[in-house]
């Protein structure tokens, strides 16, 4: 009988230690999850700003070329030289929009699982499934998203710099004031 009681107490200590371990892992996961999601949202906003600048440039160039039937040969050559750039930037922006969605969507989709784990821990550790494996799977999703954000940041900066140059080039060509759109 004594051995049974000791075994039960030891099992409870191990179980409580395991629950505490899960709670610590979940706390760290939640903090990083939210931070990474906010980073992804920031990248999305940055891409949106680049897209606005791109659209402004494209509209200005279209209006300039469409409203000026008497473009000089030099102006026509400049417009023609910008068209492939505009198409390239359009493709890059569209591709990057999909990529940022691919980074953020798994975080958004699995946020409810974190809530389920949190509820299970708060209600005595009852969870339908293996809590450790679930947390591990979420950590893998988080690591992938963090890598995606890190890889994406310099590419967004390059795109923004390229679109800034396009904006200034179009403004110079069209004679419009250089007022950057933020």
Secondary structure, DSSP 8 states (H G I E B T S, - for coil): -HHHHHHHHHHHHHHHHHHHHHHHHHHHHHHHHHHHHHHHHHHHHHHHHHHHHHHHHHHHHHHHHHH-TT--HHHHHHHHHHHHHHHHHHHHHHHHHHHHHHHHHHHHHHHHHHHHHHHHHHTTS--SS-HHHHHHHHHHHHHHHHHHHHHHHHHHHHHHHHHHHHHHHHHHHHT-------
